[in-house]
Amino acid sequence: MYQSFDVTARPEQGPPRLEKLRREMARADLDGFLVPRADAHQGEYVSERDERLAWLTGFTGSAGFCAALRHSAGVFIDGRYRSQVKQQVATEFTPVPWPEVSLAHWLKEQLPQGGKIGFDPWLYSAGQIAQLESALADSGITLSQSENLVDLIWNDQPDAPAQPVTHHPDSHAGETIEQKTQRLSAELKSAGHSAAVLTLPDSIMWLLNIRGSDVAHNPVALCFAVLQDTGHVDLFIKADKLAQSAVNFGQGVIQHDPAEFLDFLGGLNGSVLVDKATVPQIIADRLGARMQLGNDPCALPKAIKNKAEIEGSAAAHLRDGAAVVELLAWLDAQAPSNCTEIDVVKRLEELRRRDPGLREISFDTIAGTGPNGAIMHYRVTEETNATLEDGQLLVLDSGGQYLDGTTDITRTIAIGTPGTEERACFTRVLQGMIAMSRLRWPRGLAGRDIECVGRMPLWLAEQDFNHGLGHGVGAYLSVHEGPQRLSRVSDVALQEGMILSNEPGYYREGAFGIRIENLVVVEKATALPGGDPERDFLSWRTLTYAPIDQRLIVADMLSADEKEWLNTYHSQVAEKLAPYLTPHAKAWLAEATREV
């Protein structure tokens, strides 16, 4: 399987590892050491070798960090992981609500007399360090670059990944390497830059029309690149990664060994563009005054999908939606008779694997029933595996990496007869998803300007959820893609071709969780009669097709417009997916998509 159910970290492993780390801190004359969930590329996803935070603390969430001091250790987690961290770390580690409590504030409280805090300059961006140093000014606490102390004590640390790179067909990419490099290099030159340093693997994969498998569920190879204003690209990747699959870029791309990267940066001349949010401190140090902070030049073009990428994604979603329907039909015939969370995950992967275009799943499938559903990024293991029981809800969040697109879909499913409170909460979540799906907005607005639309039905009941309403999604790339987001902190204007998730939710710790998620693509809105002709509006087109569990809907809570949207959507689901389904699933779908 693409997914395993092994327990990868245990709370009891943390304390002895923390003591070893403290011995290394004393040897290095440090009062603390920072352990982020990050790698040298500063992306969201990391390889097994870089899972230092999980190895040290037991916390396996996709974001967070530990500040290990000589007499205390804080694990900083955002609202998505408040429940999860309690189960995964030992009492020697203190969960710290972040960003409500900043690292600087916590360090000042823990070290009132000051101290020296070590960090690996590959694993922190220059912006993070500058912000932290500013916040610690006059505190007596200083930051010191250090070798990675966790690596010194992690005796069985996995090797660096060395998987082969493959070519991503131009027919799926919609644009050749030369077209991309020439377009972006012209923009570099126009802005007065001689080169741009690329550290994010998904940016390099997109630019060079290649894919890899160095990071679980993400089709990326770990590498660095420098795009010159001439259109030439210097790619820093092990030669055998390319040789194994005979990738040949032509004369415009030159391969270098990664060990040469820092020295190569030292030889660059002129203004060198780096991404202000992700450039590692060590790269900033090497570039010095030549460094110009800006945005990764690949980020926005990658986010704005072309026609081929959108068509590919739409096609992948139909096949993926059919697999989900087959799963839902199977589940209704099984549950709740001794069916477990792992059974659901295995069955869904088996159904997806029938598609020859599947290359991987896009993340570990979240299948959480009852209280497990309230853990937003729950990962089922052999130890946590729960049986589906009558009256519970099952949150099923999953996706596939297909050659023509990346999918991400969540459905919440009633097991047996759901409770009154669960149905009311589910209906509010559905109302939020429908409201965002129907939204039209003036061009120029960002995610932060509109995301509250998906929360309003919950807010009216004084309910909310601790994650963003939506994230960008790549084209056979990372399932979480920037810079576009439906989030209170996103200031990137939404543009045609951007694909995002629309996923409101609600979580009651210890009881149940709810989330409904479709992927949508931004399009120019068709003009409406009576609208202002001088105004330019955008809207969504839904890519995800799968039924929404009507057993959980309180129909009387829905307005006429909401019912019309749901009935139209379900009619499209039945029509679009029918050609892909087995007779049993097709019959099941006809009932599941009946009119409200």
C-alpha angles and dihedrals in degrees: 000000000000087000128055129199098211121133102247099183136021129199093233091060092063104070098056090045090050090053091052090050091051091053089054090048090054091048090052092045092242128144092204145000129213119226113188129180092247144104135210091277094058095223127138096253126061137189123247089262090061098047091108095140093056092044093052102038108018092239110131102182120132094243136034142076143224128233104201114196129176094262104018140029126201125200107204115209135167127229094281093067106039092110097037097052092056090061098043109046131065122238090260085075120065117212109229120199105234139226087011087066111039123216091240093053092049093048092051090053093047097042107036090159093051130246146186119272120197127212138174107248091213092059101050126061120234089244093054092051094046091050093048094047090051092050091049095050113135091008096105089239115122134186122231129191111236144172110264105276094192090060089055093060100033097093097176097039109156119253120258109275115261105181120152123260121235132201116253107220116250088227089066095036092051092213135058125241091249093052091052097044094046092049095048096041090053089054090049092052092046090054092051098253123135094199146352125224113221118200102159109094095211090056091053092045090053095045095049098035094238135125134200142180106227093121123050113262093355119101094221138118118216108244145121130236141188118211111205124209087245092064091254117135127207108203120198107204136121110276094227090061087065098035094056091066099025095242108180119185098180125229097318095072125055122194120222132179111260090235088070095056102096093044090049090054089053089060097052117113132207128012112344118198118218131175107261094212100047112025107123116237092242091058091048089052092051094049096043115167092000090068118104116190116224140114129310101265091221097051101081097036088049091051094051100072120211125226095271093050093048093047090048092050092049091051093048090051093055093053091042091049089054090054090051092050091050088052094049092049090049091046093053088055093049111035135123094010103100094308112149136199091255090051089057094048093048093047093049093050090048090054093047092049090064087075110087089209093063114110101169142328112274094233139343105297113251109220108166124165127191111339091359088065089065090064099088097208097029117168114196117225134180087264099048096038108133131196117239109249135195112271096022130115124231118211108205114186115171146136146182136233105224126179088246101039152346121251133199121177135165127194127175112215131200115231106206114320114353124216126254094247093048091052093050092050091046091052092052090051089049091050089054092050091048092048091054092044091054095044123123117188139179116266112261099045120125132214092267090059097058110021093094088070089074092050101047099092089053093044090055086061091043091250130125144159133238102233136070120275092239149351135208119263127209132228102254085331137090115344087219108053133170161246093035118072141153093231141121089245099048115107097169111118114239114243138186112281097030113130117209139166122247104205122151116174147172128216130191108191113237093009120054147325134218131195133158118190136182128167116234135187125217115244137171106268119241111246117261125218109263094017123134105270093207094057123087116215133189130204142177133264114201117234100178119082121187132115124269113227106258092192086074097049122099096209094196090063092060123089122227090258092050091050090049092052092048094047092047091048093049091048089055091047091055093045098044099042101040095087091057099048137094115241091256094052092044091055091047091050093052089060094041092055099047115136119275 
